[in-house]
Structures are given as C-alpha cells and as structure tokens.
C-alpha cells in the first residue's frame, strides 16, 4: 500500500489575503477552491492563486504546521514567503 503525502499550502485570494490549508492533493484542492467548492473563506474571494506548498509526512504534522502558519501575522507570512522566494500581489 502506497504512502499518502500531505501538504500545507498557501493561497492568495483575489482580495490579496492569504489562505492556508492542508490537503493530500494540491491541484485538486486548488481546483475546488476556484470552483467555489473549497473553503467558505475562499468561495467569496475567487479566483485564488497557489503561492506555496510543502510536503509533510503525516496528516497530524500537516495540521500542526497549518495551525503554526495561520498564527503568523500578515507581516510574518510575507517574510516567510520572501524567504521561500515566492512572489505575490502586494
């Protein structure tokens, strides 16, 4: 049986806010967000753009990482993205 990977991802919404989530299929989740079937938060802020994702070994660790990133201030999230060489709309 294959090992399932989990990912923590950061989206930028149309209103320039960030959304952070966890999934086991980044592309499928991005499509869900952009079709209005993703999170309530992104439903009214479409389209969304995938800025960043990272592979996390377990679902539990992915959820912990998601919570950690969500606690960051807007400034700290921007600094994190800069460190990862990610471009976003300011």
MARDO-687749 format. One record per residue (C-alpha): residue number from 1; chain; x, z, y. Coordinates in pm, 1 decimal. Each point is the difference from the previous one (the first is absolute). Example, Ala and Ser with C-alpha at 12.3 -4.5 7.8 and 13.67 -1.06 7.14 Angstrom:
BEGIN
NODE, seq, mol, c1, c3, c2
NODE, 1, A, 1230.0, 780.0, -450.0 .
NODE, 2, A, 137.0, -66.0, 344.0 .
***
This chain:
BEGIN
NODE, seq, mol, c1, c3, c2
NODE, 1, A, 0.0, 0.0, 0.0 .
NODE, 2, A, 138.8, -100.0, 342.0 .
NODE, 3, A, 85.5, 247.9, 268.1 .
NODE, 4, A, -227.5, -8.1, 304.5 .
NODE, 5, A, 166.2, 5.5, 339.5 .
NODE, 6, A, -161.8, 149.8, 305.2 .
NODE, 7, A, 65.9, -92.8, 357.3 .
NODE, 8, A, -37.5, 166.5, 334.9 .
NODE, 9, A, -69.9, -254.7, 271.3 .
NODE, 10, A, -34.9, -19.7, 376.7 .
NODE, 11, A, -237.2, -242.8, 167.8 .
NODE, 12, A, -42.5, -82.1, 363.9 .
NODE, 13, A, -358.6, -48.4, 104.5 .
NODE, 14, A, -134.9, -240.2, 262.5 .
NODE, 15, A, -15.9, 288.4, 251.5 .
NODE, 16, A, 373.5, 65.1, -65.2 .
NODE, 17, A, -58.9, 326.0, -186.1 .
NODE, 18, A, 172.5, 67.7, -329.7 .
NODE, 19, A, -171.2, 63.6, -332.2 .
NODE, 20, A, 185.9, 155.0, -292.9 .
NODE, 21, A, -123.0, -15.1, -358.2 .
NODE, 22, A, 89.8, -0.2, -368.2 .
NODE, 23, A, -68.6, -268.0, -261.3 .
NODE, 24, A, 124.3, -145.8, -325.6 .
NODE, 25, A, -45.2, -359.3, 130.0 .
NODE, 26, A, 107.2, -59.8, 360.1 .
NODE, 27, A, -126.7, -358.6, 30.4 .
NODE, 28, A, -339.7, 79.2, -149.0 .
NODE, 29, A, -38.3, 302.2, 227.3 .
NODE, 30, A, 97.7, -201.2, 309.0 .
NODE, 31, A, -263.4, -259.2, -92.0 .
NODE, 32, A, -256.3, 278.2, -42.9 .
NODE, 33, A, 79.1, 142.0, 344.0 .
NODE, 34, A, -26.4, -342.2, 164.6 .
NODE, 35, A, -326.5, -84.7, -176.1 .
NODE, 36, A, -161.8, 322.1, 122.1 .
NODE, 37, A, 3.3, 161.8, -345.3 .
NODE, 38, A, 296.4, 226.8, 70.9 .
NODE, 39, A, -8.8, 328.4, 185.0 .
NODE, 40, A, -270.3, 81.0, 254.4 .
NODE, 41, A, 275.3, 34.9, 261.7 .
NODE, 42, A, 125.2, -356.5, -42.9 .
NODE, 43, A, -345.2, -155.0, -42.2 .
NODE, 44, A, -60.0, 2.4, 376.3 .
NODE, 45, A, 363.9, -72.5, 89.7 .
NODE, 46, A, 52.0, -330.6, -182.2 .
NODE, 47, A, 205.0, -198.0, -47.1 .
NODE, 48, A, 277.1, 225.5, -121.5 .
NODE, 49, A, 360.4, -97.2, -61.3 .
NODE, 50, A, 228.7, 144.0, -265.8 .
NODE, 51, A, 308.3, 141.8, 170.5 .
NODE, 52, A, 173.3, 197.6, -271.8 .
NODE, 53, A, -32.7, 125.2, -356.4 .
NODE, 54, A, 213.9, 203.3, -232.7 .
NODE, 55, A, -8.2, 37.4, -378.1 .
NODE, 56, A, -63.3, 354.9, -119.8 .
NODE, 57, A, 39.6, 101.3, -363.8 .
NODE, 58, A, -324.3, 191.7, -53.8 .
NODE, 59, A, -344.7, 11.2, 156.6 .
NODE, 60, A, 50.1, 367.8, 81.7 .
NODE, 61, A, 325.7, -72.8, 184.7 .
NODE, 62, A, -161.1, -294.0, 179.0 .
NODE, 63, A, -282.7, 220.7, 126.4 .
NODE, 64, A, 251.4, 263.1, 115.0 .
NODE, 65, A, 200.2, -266.5, 184.3 .
NODE, 66, A, -318.0, -136.3, 158.3 .
NODE, 67, A, -90.7, 347.0, 130.2 .
NODE, 68, A, 353.8, 44.1, 132.3 .
NODE, 69, A, -8.0, -328.6, 194.1 .
NODE, 70, A, -350.8, 64.3, 132.5 .
NODE, 71, A, 122.0, 325.6, 156.9 .
NODE, 72, A, 254.7, -188.4, 210.8 .
NODE, 73, A, -80.4, -41.2, 367.2 .
NODE, 74, A, -45.2, -353.4, 131.4 .
NODE, 75, A, 352.4, 16.2, 144.8 .
NODE, 76, A, 149.4, 116.7, -328.7 .
NODE, 77, A, -184.8, -277.4, -189.4 .
NODE, 78, A, 145.4, -255.5, 242.4 .
NODE, 79, A, 349.7, 145.9, -44.8 .
NODE, 80, A, -44.2, -14.5, -377.8 .
NODE, 81, A, -100.2, -368.0, 19.1 .
NODE, 82, A, 295.0, -76.7, 230.0 .
NODE, 83, A, 237.6, 161.8, -250.2 .
NODE, 84, A, -147.2, -227.5, -269.1 .
NODE, 85, A, 43.0, -303.8, 230.3 .
NODE, 86, A, -374.1, -65.7, 9.9 .
NODE, 87, A, -153.9, -187.7, 292.9 .
NODE, 88, A, -347.0, 92.1, 122.2 .
NODE, 89, A, -220.1, -72.7, 299.7 .
NODE, 90, A, 54.1, 257.3, 272.5 .
***
